[in-house]
Structure formats: C-alpha cells, structure tokens
Amino acid sequence: MNLATVFPPFGLRIEAGPLVLRPITDDVLPELVDLALGGIHDPKMMPFNVPWTDAPPDRLPLNFTLYHWGQRASWSPEHWGLEFAVEHEGRVVGCQSFATHNYAVTRTGETGSWLGKPFHGAGIGTMMRQAICAFCFDHLDADEITSAAFADNPASNAVSRKVGYQPNGTQRKTRREGEWKGSQQWLLTRETFNRGAGISVSGVPEFRAFIGLD
Ligand SMILES: CC(C)(COP(=O)(O)OP(=O)(O)OC[C@H]1O[C@@H](n2cnc3c(N)ncnc32)[C@H](O)[C@@H]1OP(=O)(O)O)[C@@H](O)C(=O)NCCC(=O)NCCS
C-alpha cells in the first residue's frame, strides 16, 4: 500500500517535451510557496477570481498549503480537481489544474494555471495547457474543456487562443473586494485543439477507475 494506491491522483504523471506535470504532494508544496512568494503577476493586476496572491507574505504559505490540502480532503466523484506542479527542465515553475463537476456524465472541466514571474513569456504556459488538454481528451475521454480569463489578462487569453479554445461569451466576475471585471470564457473541443508536443502519461488506469470511467 502506498499513497497513490489510496489516492490515485498522486499516481498521475504527464511528460510533455521539457515539461513534467506531477501531482502536488506535500514535498513540492514548499517549492510552490517559494515561487508564489517570489511573485506571479504585477501586484497592480489580479488574474484570479479569489485574490489569494494579495495575502501578506506571513499568511500566504499557510493559505496556499491549506487550499491544496482542502482540494484533496474535499475530493468526491461528483466534484474533483486535479492539481499538478509543473516542472520545466527539472525546475518547479508553476501549477496547472483541471476542475470539474459530475465528470462521468458531463465530460467537461475547466483548466487553470499560473507560473512564477521569471518563467513568463517563454512558451511554458502554452505547453502546459496543451499537455493537460491532451491528457483530458486522450486519456480521460473529455468532450470539451473550458477556461476563463479577465479581459485585462492578455497572456492567459493569448494562450487560450493559441491552444485553439474558441470565445464562449463573457461573464462579470468579482475579484478584489467590491470589484467586478469582465471575464472572457473559452471553450475547446478536439476539432480545434492545437496540440503541442506528444505526451506520455502514467497512472491512468487506476485514475480512470477512481473517477468512475472504467
Ligand atoms: C497566463 C500564464 C500562465 C501564461 O504563461 P506564459 O508562459 O507566460 O505564456 P506563453 O509564453 O506560452 O504565451 C503567452 C502569450 O501571451 C502573449 N502576451 C503576453 N503578454 C501580452 C500582452 N500584454 N499583450 C498581448 N499579448 C501578450 C505573448 O505574446 C504570448 O503569445 P505569442 O507566443 O503568440 O507571442 C502566465 O503568464 C501567468 O502565470 N500569469 C499570471 C497568472 C495568470 O494570469 N494565470 C491565469 C489566470 S486566468
């Protein structure tokens, strides 16, 4: 018995060219906290619906860790989210997630991601999104994948466009206290998916059984 046997998301691993997407186990949490403390975006902007990066440096490490423990603790077949740490050439650079409701029926879910600021603008955000989408389409039988980004987040919107997501309306979303901003919704299907490097994966049969696909 090991933890991946108990909790199959911990057995997943996606390799795509220079990237590895690995589960956020406790050993990688401190590295991710260090990255987040080093800055993810210009403090004047806020790319996240929940403005977690506004937390003071003495609160952010615990908040971040509790969030990831909470994601595991609240896992259910009806509502789950995959959270991966992203390594580029062996270095932890950010996070990539896929969150869904009633996946066994809906076959859809939403991607979310961030990178430490030093790693922006080098194509990593595009590659990690291509990797998670290839994984969902090819190994989890996804029918569609959604994403969303505020109108003032050109990098995230550019990644969605480059990966082949199509515009799917806008929504008003709250972010910082008392503020709303238009959020561009995006929808990706196999037909328009712009694949990047091929992926190789492990841990899939156990994970498919865990989420009720097999
Ligand atoms: C969003 C994010 C993951 C993208 O990752 P990245 O590695 O920087 O993205 P890439 O280098 O793969 O591509 C970025 C694209 O955005 C474009 N872009 C970046 N800033 C831009 C700007 N101000 N105006 C127009 N395009 C812009 C780049 O030109 C590039 O497109 P190109 O390759 O066609 O030139 C990263 O910027 C990030 O972590 N941002 C902060 C957190 C965040 O916004 N998360 C998403 C929340 S929805």
The ligand as a Gaussian input file, in Angstrom:
#p B3LYP/6-31G(d) Opt

LIG

0 1
 C       -1.053000      33.099000     -18.009000
 C        0.309000      32.439000     -17.975000
 C        0.201000      31.043000     -17.327000
 C        0.801000      32.293000     -19.421000
 O        2.038000      31.628000     -19.419000
 P        3.274000      32.125000     -20.330000
 O        4.318000      31.077000     -20.289000
 O        3.652000      33.481000     -19.897000
 O        2.598000      32.154000     -21.747000
 P        3.285000      31.880000     -23.168000
 O        4.691000      32.399000     -23.172000
 O        3.116000      30.429000     -23.521000
 O        2.351000      32.719000     -24.129000
 C        1.970000      33.978000     -23.761000
 C        1.337000      34.629000     -24.954000
 O        0.710000      35.785000     -24.464000
 C        1.125000      36.879000     -25.228000
 N        1.130000      38.045000     -24.369000
 C        1.731000      38.198000     -23.188000
 N        1.537000      39.435000     -22.729000
 C        0.802000      40.087000     -23.652000
 C        0.284000      41.399000     -23.777000
 N        0.477000      42.314000     -22.819000
 N       -0.457000      41.704000     -24.873000
 C       -0.673000      40.781000     -25.835000
 N       -0.190000      39.512000     -25.777000
 C        0.526000      39.185000     -24.709000
 C        2.513000      36.526000     -25.680000
 O        2.889000      37.293000     -26.809000
 C        2.362000      35.058000     -26.000000
 O        1.824000      34.841000     -27.262000
 P        2.814000      34.545000     -28.549000
 O        3.592000      33.326000     -28.190000
 O        1.837000      34.306000     -29.671000
 O        3.657000      35.737000     -28.723000
 C        1.343000      33.284000     -17.183000
 O        1.503000      34.491000     -17.840000
 C        0.934000      33.518000     -15.747000
 O        1.213000      32.706000     -14.889000
 N        0.295000      34.688000     -15.465000
 C       -0.108000      35.025000     -14.103000
 C       -1.184000      34.104000     -13.581000
 C       -2.352000      34.035000     -14.509000
 O       -2.723000      35.002000     -15.150000
 N       -2.963000      32.837000     -14.548000
 C       -4.137000      32.611000     -15.395000
 C       -5.361000      33.080000     -14.688000
 S       -6.749000      33.003000     -15.796000

